Amino acid sequence: MNTISFKLDVFEGPLDLMLSLISKHKLNIYDIEISKLLEQYLLYIEACHEQNLELAGEFLEMAARLIYIKTASLLPQPEEAEKMKKELEGTLIEYSLCKVAARYLNDRFVGSEIFVRQPMKIKSDAVYNLVHDAERLVTAYSGITVKNVKEEQKTHIETKINSVVKRKIISVMSKVVHILRQLYSSGEACIDSLYEGVTNRSERVATFLAVLELTRSGRITISDDNTLIQFKGRK
């Protein structure tokens, strides 16, 4: 047997292999000689086994399909074989046109001439850091509503937006740091003292969540009567 020079990793799939065989042996893609194609296809598979190359299931499935077409063509009524042959020819023609289009698009690619480096992923920040006047926010809100906002509604909306814009937001982490600093110097503190002078709702919520987080992580303990918190680093 002649040595086959094909290697499996050259072909993306059975259709790619079959187009190569058709081109090499000058077969007519519009009227494929199934016997000749099957012979060359099986030679390739046999050569792969001899070289200990693993064949994907799709290559073996195509071999079985070619064998079935050849077998059916030997029957007294080969209509089914002719139909399957035409389907295979149509698939190969479409695939060859796709490869031509792919080569054409590849030739038109100019990315390497425009960019001096490969595009890199940039981390996006989901936090909106811009600050806008309440009046501008009201105008934007009015622009997306279906009907024009009445003057009294506009005043109400502006008041609500102003209250949100001017609201002071306190993070839980800032309160965690504040409580730990206080406990590090004193060792313990009354829970009520943490809320002294706190009038902002955001600050009260942040303080409460900070106490929960410190307790959960084991950094502090709470007395049985829930009045004192104690730093675990001190007795």
C-alpha positions in Angstrom: 0.0 0.0 0.0 1.3 3.5 -0.9 2.1 5.7 2.1 -0.5 8.3 2.7 0.9 11.7 3.5 -2.2 13.1 5.1 -2.3 13.9 8.8 -5.5 14.1 10.8 -4.6 17.5 12.4 -4.5 19.1 8.9 -8.3 18.6 8.4 -11.0 20.4 10.4 -13.5 17.6 9.7 -14.5 14.9 7.2 -15.8 17.4 4.7 -12.4 19.1 4.7 -10.7 15.8 4.1 -13.1 14.9 1.3 -12.6 18.2 -0.5 -8.8 17.5 -0.3 -9.3 14.0 -1.8 -11.6 15.4 -4.5 -9.0 18.0 -5.4 -6.0 15.6 -5.3 -7.6 12.9 -7.4 -9.4 15.4 -9.7 -12.9 14.1 -9.0 -15.9 16.0 -10.3 -17.6 17.6 -7.2 -20.9 17.9 -9.1 -20.9 14.1 -10.0 -18.7 12.4 -7.4 -17.4 8.9 -8.2 -18.4 7.4 -4.8 -16.3 4.2 -5.3 -13.1 6.2 -5.9 -13.8 8.7 -3.1 -14.6 5.8 -0.7 -11.4 4.0 -1.6 -9.2 7.1 -0.9 -11.1 7.9 2.3 -10.6 4.4 3.7 -6.9 4.5 2.8 -6.6 7.7 4.9 -8.4 6.1 7.9 -6.3 3.0 7.6 -3.1 5.1 7.5 -4.3 7.0 10.6 -4.7 3.7 12.5 -1.2 2.6 11.4 0.2 5.9 12.7 -1.7 5.5 16.0 -3.7 8.6 15.3 -7.1 8.9 17.0 -10.0 9.5 14.7 -13.0 11.6 15.7 -16.4 10.0 15.5 -17.5 12.3 12.7 -14.8 10.8 10.4 -15.9 7.3 11.1 -19.6 8.3 10.6 -18.7 9.7 7.2 -16.9 6.5 6.3 -20.1 4.5 7.2 -22.2 6.9 5.2 -20.0 6.5 2.1 -20.1 2.7 2.4 -23.9 2.8 2.7 -24.2 4.9 -0.4 -22.0 2.5 -2.4 -23.9 -0.5 -1.1 -27.3 1.0 -1.9 -26.1 1.9 -5.4 -25.6 -1.8 -6.1 -29.2 -2.6 -5.4 -31.7 -3.1 -8.2 -33.4 0.2 -7.3 -30.5 2.6 -6.5 -32.8 5.7 -6.1 -32.0 6.1 -2.4 -28.3 5.9 -3.1 -28.6 8.6 -5.8 -30.6 10.8 -3.4 -28.0 10.5 -0.7 -25.2 11.1 -3.2 -26.8 14.3 -4.3 -27.2 15.5 -0.7 -23.6 14.8 -0.1 -22.5 16.6 -3.2 -24.7 19.6 -2.2 -23.1 19.7 1.3 -19.6 19.5 -0.2 -20.4 22.3 -2.7 -21.7 24.6 0.1 -18.7 23.8 2.3 -16.3 24.6 -0.5 -18.0 27.9 -1.1 -17.8 28.7 2.6 -14.0 28.0 2.5 -13.7 30.3 -0.5 -15.6 33.1 1.4 -13.4 32.5 4.5 -10.2 32.9 2.4 -11.6 36.0 0.8 -12.4 37.6 4.2 -9.0 36.6 5.6 -7.3 38.4 2.7 -9.4 41.5 3.4 -8.4 41.4 7.1 -6.2 44.5 7.9 -6.2 44.3 11.7 -2.5 43.5 11.8 -1.8 46.7 9.8 -4.0 48.9 12.0 -3.3 47.8 15.6 0.2 47.7 17.0 -0.8 45.1 19.5 -3.4 42.5 20.1 -6.6 43.9 21.6 -6.7 43.5 25.3 -9.5 43.1 27.7 -10.2 46.2 29.8 -11.8 45.8 33.2 -15.1 47.8 33.3 -16.1 49.6 36.5 -19.8 49.1 37.2 -19.9 52.0 39.6 -21.3 55.2 38.2 -18.9 57.9 39.5 -20.3 61.0 37.9 -22.2 63.6 39.9 -25.1 65.5 38.4 -27.3 68.4 39.5 -30.8 67.5 40.6 -32.2 69.8 37.9 -30.4 67.9 35.2 -31.7 64.6 36.5 -35.2 65.9 36.6 -34.8 67.0 32.9 -33.5 63.6 32.0 -36.4 61.9 33.8 -38.9 64.2 32.1 -37.4 63.3 28.7 -38.0 59.6 29.0 -41.6 59.8 30.2 -44.4 59.3 27.7 -46.3 62.4 28.6 -45.0 65.8 29.7 -44.6 66.1 33.4 -46.9 68.7 35.0 -45.3 71.6 36.9 -46.5 70.3 40.3 -45.2 66.8 39.5 -41.9 68.3 38.4 -41.5 70.1 41.7 -42.3 66.9 43.6 -39.8 64.8 41.5 -37.1 67.5 42.0 -37.6 67.4 45.7 -37.3 63.6 45.8 -34.2 63.7 43.6 -32.6 66.4 45.7 -33.1 64.3 48.8 -31.4 61.4 47.2 -28.6 63.4 45.7 -27.8 65.2 49.0 -28.2 62.1 51.1 -25.0 61.0 52.7 -24.2 57.4 52.1 -22.1 55.6 54.8 -20.4 52.4 53.8 -20.4 49.4 56.1 -16.6 49.0 55.9 -16.1 52.5 57.2 -18.1 51.7 60.2 -16.2 48.4 60.7 -13.0 50.3 60.8 -14.5 52.9 63.2 -15.7 50.3 65.7 -12.5 48.4 65.6 -10.5 51.5 66.3 -12.7 52.4 69.3 -12.5 48.8 70.7 -8.8 48.6 70.2 -8.2 51.5 72.6 -10.9 50.7 75.1 -11.4 47.0 74.8 -15.2 47.2 75.0 -18.0 49.6 74.3 -21.7 50.1 75.0 -23.7 49.3 71.9 -25.9 52.4 72.5 -22.8 54.6 72.4 -22.2 53.5 68.8 -25.4 55.3 67.8 -24.8 58.5 69.8 -25.1 61.6 67.5 -26.1 59.4 64.6 -29.1 61.0 62.8 -28.5 59.7 59.3 -30.4 56.6 58.5 -27.6 55.3 56.2 -25.1 55.7 59.1 -27.4 53.8 61.5 -27.9 50.9 59.1 -24.2 50.8 58.3 -23.4 50.7 62.1 -25.8 47.9 62.7 -24.5 45.8 59.7 -20.9 46.5 60.8 -21.7 45.0 64.3 -23.2 41.9 62.7 -20.3 41.5 60.3 -17.7 41.8 63.1 -19.7 39.3 65.2 -20.0 36.9 62.4 -16.3 37.0 61.6 -15.4 36.5 65.3 -13.7 39.8 65.7 -16.0 40.9 68.6 -18.4 39.3 71.0 -21.7 40.7 72.4 -22.7 40.3 76.0 -25.6 38.1 77.0 -27.8 41.2 77.7 -26.9 42.7 74.3 -25.6 45.9 75.8 -21.8 45.6 75.4 -19.5 44.6 72.6 -16.0 43.4 73.4 -12.9 43.1 71.2 -11.7 39.5 71.1 -8.1 40.6 71.1 -8.5 41.8 74.7 -9.7 40.2 77.8 
